[in-house]
Amino acid sequence: MDATTVLADISGNIGTVGYGLAAIGPAIGVGIVVGKTIEGVARQPELQSKLQVLMWIGIAFTEALAFIGIATYFIFQG
């Protein structure tokens, strides 16, 4: 097995590993956003509706990072 074969094997699987690593960031981000929203509602229950709307917007932007990771995998696959 020469160096060219080894590089071909690594590059074939690196996209899957890359997406797995790219999904860690949004998962942590969503956890932080939801946790802070729960904390905010616990402190001021009257702001629940406003905080919930902001939470969903934050989750949407955070999950966009995961979709960018998926798209990057398909763009550079080839």
N, CA, C and O atoms as CSV, one atom per row, in Angstrom:
chain,resi,resn,atom,element,x,y,z
A,1,MET,N,N,0.864,-1.171,0.000
A,1,MET,CA,C,0.000,0.000,0.000
A,1,MET,C,C,0.911,1.235,0.000
A,1,MET,O,O,1.696,1.448,0.924
A,2,ASP,N,N,0.786,2.027,-1.043
A,2,ASP,CA,C,1.644,3.219,-1.134
A,2,ASP,C,C,0.925,4.438,-0.553
A,2,ASP,O,O,-0.222,4.335,-0.117
A,3,ALA,N,N,1.594,5.584,-0.548
A,3,ALA,CA,C,1.060,6.811,0.066
A,3,ALA,C,C,-0.192,7.310,-0.648
A,3,ALA,O,O,-1.077,7.880,-0.009
A,4,THR,N,N,-0.281,7.106,-1.963
A,4,THR,CA,C,-1.443,7.579,-2.714
A,4,THR,C,C,-2.710,6.848,-2.274
A,4,THR,O,O,-3.764,7.467,-2.125
A,5,THR,N,N,-2.615,5.562,-2.071
A,5,THR,CA,C,-3.771,4.781,-1.630
A,5,THR,C,C,-4.225,5.213,-0.236
A,5,THR,O,O,-5.422,5.324,0.025
A,6,VAL,N,N,-3.276,5.452,0.646
A,6,VAL,CA,C,-3.613,5.872,2.007
A,6,VAL,C,C,-4.322,7.220,1.977
A,6,VAL,O,O,-5.312,7.399,2.687
A,7,LEU,N,N,-3.854,8.165,1.186
A,7,LEU,CA,C,-4.489,9.481,1.091
A,7,LEU,C,C,-5.895,9.378,0.510
A,7,LEU,O,O,-6.787,10.112,0.934
A,8,ALA,N,N,-6.105,8.497,-0.434
A,8,ALA,CA,C,-7.437,8.322,-1.016
A,8,ALA,C,C,-8.404,7.768,0.025
A,8,ALA,O,O,-9.566,8.173,0.061
A,9,ASP,N,N,-7.945,6.852,0.870
A,9,ASP,CA,C,-8.811,6.310,1.918
A,9,ASP,C,C,-9.170,7.369,2.951
A,9,ASP,O,O,-10.310,7.429,3.411
A,10,ILE,N,N,-8.217,8.193,3.310
A,10,ILE,CA,C,-8.469,9.226,4.311
A,10,ILE,C,C,-9.427,10.269,3.750
A,10,ILE,O,O,-10.365,10.665,4.442
A,11,SER,N,N,-9.222,10.725,2.522
A,11,SER,CA,C,-10.066,11.777,1.975
A,11,SER,C,C,-11.495,11.293,1.736
A,11,SER,O,O,-12.413,12.113,1.726
A,12,GLY,N,N,-11.711,10.019,1.546
A,12,GLY,CA,C,-13.048,9.504,1.341
A,12,GLY,C,C,-13.897,9.543,2.604
A,12,GLY,O,O,-15.120,9.659,2.528
A,13,ASN,N,N,-13.265,9.447,3.750
A,13,ASN,CA,C,-13.994,9.415,5.012
A,13,ASN,C,C,-13.923,10.733,5.771
A,13,ASN,O,O,-14.630,10.902,6.765
A,14,ILE,N,N,-13.109,11.649,5.340
A,14,ILE,CA,C,-12.909,12.879,6.095
A,14,ILE,C,C,-14.146,13.780,6.064
A,14,ILE,O,O,-14.338,14.581,6.979
A,15,GLY,N,N,-14.985,13.667,5.036
A,15,GLY,CA,C,-16.207,14.463,4.965
A,15,GLY,C,C,-17.175,14.095,6.078
A,15,GLY,O,O,-17.801,14.971,6.674
A,16,THR,N,N,-17.298,12.819,6.359
A,16,THR,CA,C,-18.181,12.367,7.426
A,16,THR,C,C,-17.674,12.845,8.778
A,16,THR,O,O,-18.456,13.307,9.609
A,17,VAL,N,N,-16.390,12.738,8.998
A,17,VAL,CA,C,-15.803,13.211,10.248
A,17,VAL,C,C,-15.957,14.720,10.355
A,17,VAL,O,O,-16.254,15.244,11.428
A,18,GLY,N,N,-15.756,15.410,9.254
A,18,GLY,CA,C,-15.890,16.868,9.250
A,18,GLY,C,C,-17.291,17.315,9.591
A,18,GLY,O,O,-17.466,18.271,10.347
A,19,TYR,N,N,-18.294,16.646,9.052
A,19,TYR,CA,C,-19.670,17.020,9.397
A,19,TYR,C,C,-19.969,16.713,10.857
A,19,TYR,O,O,-20.661,17.482,11.524
A,20,GLY,N,N,-19.464,15.619,11.347
A,20,GLY,CA,C,-19.656,15.291,12.760
A,20,GLY,C,C,-19.064,16.364,13.659
A,20,GLY,O,O,-19.678,16.750,14.654
A,21,LEU,N,N,-17.890,16.840,13.321
A,21,LEU,CA,C,-17.272,17.916,14.101
A,21,LEU,C,C,-18.035,19.226,13.924
A,21,LEU,O,O,-18.150,20.011,14.865
A,22,ALA,N,N,-18.555,19.463,12.722
A,22,ALA,CA,C,-19.302,20.697,12.465
A,22,ALA,C,C,-20.638,20.708,13.206
A,22,ALA,O,O,-21.175,21.781,13.478
A,23,ALA,N,N,-21.175,19.556,13.531
A,23,ALA,CA,C,-22.452,19.489,14.240
A,23,ALA,C,C,-22.307,19.719,15.735
A,23,ALA,O,O,-23.297,19.987,16.415
A,24,ILE,N,N,-21.092,19.619,16.256
A,24,ILE,CA,C,-20.882,19.820,17.687
A,24,ILE,C,C,-21.147,21.271,18.075
A,24,ILE,O,O,-21.770,21.530,19.105
A,25,GLY,N,N,-20.681,22.218,17.265
A,25,GLY,CA,C,-20.855,23.636,17.565
A,25,GLY,C,C,-22.314,24.050,17.672
A,25,GLY,O,O,-22.703,24.644,18.678
A,26,PRO,N,N,-23.139,23.753,16.663
A,26,PRO,CA,C,-24.560,24.094,16.781
A,26,PRO,C,C,-25.252,23.399,17.949
A,26,PRO,O,O,-26.140,23.983,18.570
A,27,ALA,N,N,-24.866,22.173,18.258
A,27,ALA,CA,C,-25.494,21.476,19.385
A,27,ALA,C,C,-25.191,22.196,20.700
A,27,ALA,O,O,-26.074,22.359,21.542
A,28,ILE,N,N,-23.964,22.615,20.867
A,28,ILE,CA,C,-23.601,23.366,22.065
A,28,ILE,C,C,-24.327,24.711,22.074
A,28,ILE,O,O,-24.821,25.147,23.114
A,29,GLY,N,N,-24.391,25.360,20.922
A,29,GLY,CA,C,-25.061,26.657,20.831
A,29,GLY,C,C,-26.534,26.581,21.172
A,29,GLY,O,O,-27.046,27.442,21.888
A,30,VAL,N,N,-27.224,25.569,20.674
A,30,VAL,CA,C,-28.650,25.411,20.971
A,30,VAL,C,C,-28.836,25.144,22.465
A,30,VAL,O,O,-29.766,25.670,23.077
A,31,GLY,N,N,-27.970,24.343,23.043
A,31,GLY,CA,C,-28.055,24.083,24.474
A,31,GLY,C,C,-27.895,25.348,25.300
A,31,GLY,O,O,-28.604,25.544,26.287
A,32,ILE,N,N,-26.969,26.204,24.901
A,32,ILE,CA,C,-26.760,27.461,25.621
A,32,ILE,C,C,-27.963,28.378,25.458
A,32,ILE,O,O,-28.420,28.974,26.434
A,33,VAL,N,N,-28.486,28.502,24.235
A,33,VAL,CA,C,-29.628,29.382,23.980
A,33,VAL,C,C,-30.846,28.940,24.790
A,33,VAL,O,O,-31.499,29.770,25.424
A,34,VAL,N,N,-31.156,27.651,24.776
A,34,VAL,CA,C,-32.320,27.150,25.510
A,34,VAL,C,C,-32.106,27.283,27.014
A,34,VAL,O,O,-33.025,27.657,27.743
A,35,GLY,N,N,-30.907,26.980,27.474
A,35,GLY,CA,C,-30.620,27.096,28.899
A,35,GLY,C,C,-30.750,28.527,29.410
A,35,GLY,O,O,-31.303,28.759,30.485
A,36,LYS,N,N,-30.249,29.469,28.652
A,36,LYS,CA,C,-30.356,30.874,29.054
A,36,LYS,C,C,-31.798,31.362,28.993
A,36,LYS,O,O,-32.201,32.202,29.798
A,37,THR,N,N,-32.578,30.845,28.047
A,37,THR,CA,C,-33.998,31.217,27.990
A,37,THR,C,C,-34.737,30.701,29.219
A,37,THR,O,O,-35.537,31.423,29.813
A,38,ILE,N,N,-34.473,29.465,29.598
A,38,ILE,CA,C,-35.108,28.906,30.798
A,38,ILE,C,C,-34.703,29.717,32.027
A,38,ILE,O,O,-35.531,29.992,32.896
A,39,GLU,N,N,-33.448,30.091,32.095
A,39,GLU,CA,C,-32.970,30.904,33.210
A,39,GLU,C,C,-33.675,32.263,33.241
A,39,GLU,O,O,-34.068,32.744,34.304
A,40,GLY,N,N,-33.830,32.868,32.076
A,40,GLY,CA,C,-34.502,34.161,31.993
A,40,GLY,C,C,-35.965,34.085,32.383
A,40,GLY,O,O,-36.476,34.978,33.059
A,41,VAL,N,N,-36.646,33.021,31.961
A,41,VAL,CA,C,-38.061,32.850,32.311
A,41,VAL,C,C,-38.197,32.581,33.811
A,41,VAL,O,O,-39.158,33.027,34.437
A,42,ALA,N,N,-37.250,31.861,34.379
A,42,ALA,CA,C,-37.303,31.603,35.818
A,42,ALA,C,C,-37.137,32.901,36.608
A,42,ALA,O,O,-37.718,33.061,37.681
A,43,ARG,N,N,-36.353,33.813,36.077
A,43,ARG,CA,C,-36.136,35.088,36.774
A,43,ARG,C,C,-37.295,36.060,36.566
A,43,ARG,O,O,-37.693,36.763,37.494
A,44,GLN,N,N,-37.836,36.098,35.344
A,44,GLN,CA,C,-38.930,37.021,35.033
A,44,GLN,C,C,-39.980,36.300,34.186
A,44,GLN,O,O,-39.942,36.369,32.958
A,45,PRO,N,N,-40.902,35.620,34.830
A,45,PRO,CA,C,-41.904,34.834,34.095
A,45,PRO,C,C,-42.784,35.671,33.168
A,45,PRO,O,O,-43.311,35.145,32.187
A,46,GLU,N,N,-42.949,36.939,33.452
A,46,GLU,CA,C,-43.801,37.778,32.602
A,46,GLU,C,C,-43.200,38.026,31.222
A,46,GLU,O,O,-43.908,38.456,30.311
A,47,LEU,N,N,-41.926,37.768,31.057
A,47,LEU,CA,C,-41.275,37.951,29.755
A,47,LEU,C,C,-41.185,36.657,28.949
A,47,LEU,O,O,-40.443,36.596,27.969
A,48,GLN,N,N,-41.914,35.638,29.339
A,48,GLN,CA,C,-41.798,34.337,28.681
A,48,GLN,C,C,-42.060,34.401,27.182
A,48,GLN,O,O,-41.308,33.816,26.403
A,49,SER,N,N,-43.106,35.096,26.767
A,49,SER,CA,C,-43.447,35.117,25.337
A,49,SER,C,C,-42.349,35.810,24.519
A,49,SER,O,O,-41.994,35.346,23.436
A,50,LYS,N,N,-41.822,36.905,25.031
A,50,LYS,CA,C,-40.765,37.612,24.303
A,50,LYS,C,C,-39.477,36.789,24.263
A,50,LYS,O,O,-38.814,36.708,23.228
A,51,LEU,N,N,-39.135,36.187,25.389
A,51,LEU,CA,C,-37.921,35.372,25.426
A,51,LEU,C,C,-38.038,34.135,24.552
A,51,LEU,O,O,-37.056,33.700,23.951
A,52,GLN,N,N,-39.240,33.565,24.480
A,52,GLN,CA,C,-39.428,32.370,23.667
A,52,GLN,C,C,-39.246,32.685,22.189
A,52,GLN,O,O,-38.655,31.894,21.455
A,53,VAL,N,N,-39.746,33.829,21.749
A,53,VAL,CA,C,-39.554,34.231,20.348
A,53,VAL,C,C,-38.069,34.421,20.050
A,53,VAL,O,O,-37.568,33.969,19.020
A,54,LEU,N,N,-37.379,35.091,20.955
A,54,LEU,CA,C,-35.938,35.277,20.756
A,54,LEU,C,C,-35.182,33.956,20.781
A,54,LEU,O,O,-34.192,33.788,20.070
A,55,MET,N,N,-35.652,33.016,21.605
A,55,MET,CA,C,-35.013,31.701,21.658
A,55,MET,C,C,-35.131,30.990,20.312
A,55,MET,O,O,-34.155,30.427,19.815
A,56,TRP,N,N,-36.345,31.017,19.715
A,56,TRP,CA,C,-36.528,30.332,18.427
A,56,TRP,C,C,-35.688,30.975,17.331
A,56,TRP,O,O,-35.159,30.276,16.466
A,57,ILE,N,N,-35.562,32.290,17.358
A,57,ILE,CA,C,-34.707,32.969,16.373
A,57,ILE,C,C,-33.253,32.552,16.571
A,57,ILE,O,O,-32.542,32.278,15.604
A,58,GLY,N,N,-32.819,32.507,17.823
A,58,GLY,CA,C,-31.448,32.076,18.115
A,58,GLY,C,C,-31.180,30.648,17.689
A,58,GLY,O,O,-30.111,30.343,17.161
A,59,ILE,N,N,-32.150,29.769,17.916
A,59,ILE,CA,C,-31.994,28.376,17.491
A,59,ILE,C,C,-31.909,28.284,15.972
A,59,ILE,O,O,-31.114,27.512,15.437
A,60,ALA,N,N,-32.726,29.069,15.281
A,60,ALA,CA,C,-32.711,29.039,13.807
A,60,ALA,C,C,-31.352,29.469,13.268
A,60,ALA,O,O,-30.814,28.836,12.359
A,61,PHE,N,N,-30.799,30.538,13.823
A,61,PHE,CA,C,-29.486,30.985,13.350
A,61,PHE,C,C,-28.389,29.986,13.712
A,61,PHE,O,O,-27.452,29.781,12.940
A,62,THR,N,N,-28.503,29.376,14.862
A,62,THR,CA,C,-27.500,28.395,15.279
A,62,THR,C,C,-27.570,27.142,14.408
A,62,THR,O,O,-26.538,26.596,14.020
A,63,GLU,N,N,-28.773,26.692,14.104
A,63,GLU,CA,C,-28.919,25.506,13.260
A,63,GLU,C,C,-28.493,25.777,11.821
A,63,GLU,O,O,-28.164,24.843,11.091
A,64,ALA,N,N,-28.493,27.031,11.409
A,64,ALA,CA,C,-28.002,27.364,10.068
A,64,ALA,C,C,-26.543,26.944,9.914
A,64,ALA,O,O,-26.105,26.606,8.814
A,65,LEU,N,N,-25.797,26.964,11.008
A,65,LEU,CA,C,-24.403,26.523,10.949
A,65,LEU,C,C,-24.305,25.045,10.598
A,65,LEU,O,O,-23.410,24.637,9.858
A,66,ALA,N,N,-25.221,24.244,11.126
A,66,ALA,CA,C,-25.220,22.813,10.792
A,66,ALA,C,C,-25.544,22.611,9.316
A,66,ALA,O,O,-24.941,21.764,8.656
A,67,PHE,N,N,-26.494,23.386,8.799
A,67,PHE,CA,C,-26.834,23.264,7.378
A,67,PHE,C,C,-25.678,23.701,6.485
A,67,PHE,O,O,-25.475,23.134,5.411
A,68,ILE,N,N,-24.928,24.695,6.917
A,68,ILE,CA,C,-23.740,25.108,6.162
A,68,ILE,C,C,-22.718,23.972,6.154
A,68,ILE,O,O,-22.057,23.733,5.143
A,69,GLY,N,N,-22.593,23.276,7.277
A,69,GLY,CA,C,-21.689,22.126,7.331
A,69,GLY,C,C,-22.097,21.027,6.377
A,69,GLY,O,O,-21.248,20.429,5.716
A,70,ILE,N,N,-23.392,20.753,6.298
A,70,ILE,CA,C,-23.886,19.736,5.361
A,70,ILE,C,C,-23.630,20.173,3.925
A,70,ILE,O,O,-23.160,19.382,3.108
A,71,ALA,N,N,-23.936,21.425,3.616
A,71,ALA,CA,C,-23.747,21.929,2.249
A,71,ALA,C,C,-22.276,21.905,1.858
A,71,ALA,O,O,-21.941,21.589,0.716
A,72,THR,N,N,-21.408,22.232,2.786
A,72,THR,CA,C,-19.973,22.219,2.494
A,72,THR,C,C,-19.508,20.818,2.137
A,72,THR,O,O,-18.686,20.636,1.238
A,73,TYR,N,N,-20.035,19.833,2.842
A,73,TYR,CA,C,-19.678,18.452,2.528
A,73,TYR,C,C,-20.052,18.116,1.087
A,73,TYR,O,O,-19.249,17.527,0.363
A,74,PHE,N,N,-21.262,18.484,0.662
A,74,PHE,CA,C,-21.705,18.142,-0.682
A,74,PHE,C,C,-21.014,18.990,-1.747
A,74,PHE,O,O,-20.806,18.516,-2.864
A,75,ILE,N,N,-20.658,20.217,-1.431
A,75,ILE,CA,C,-19.970,21.077,-2.396
A,75,ILE,C,C,-18.581,20.541,-2.700
A,75,ILE,O,O,-18.167,20.491,-3.858
A,76,PHE,N,N,-17.855,20.137,-1.649
A,76,PHE,CA,C,-16.479,19.707,-1.836
A,76,PHE,C,C,-16.341,18.216,-2.084
A,76,PHE,O,O,-15.228,17.707,-2.215
A,77,GLN,N,N,-17.459,17.518,-2.150
A,77,GLN,CA,C,-17.415,16.096,-2.468
A,77,GLN,C,C,-17.226,15.980,-3.981
A,77,GLN,O,O,-17.907,16.658,-4.750
A,78,GLY,N,N,-16.360,15.177,-4.374
A,78,GLY,CA,C,-16.234,15.068,-5.811
A,78,GLY,C,C,-14.995,14.546,-6.240
A,78,GLY,O,O,-14.768,14.405,-7.442
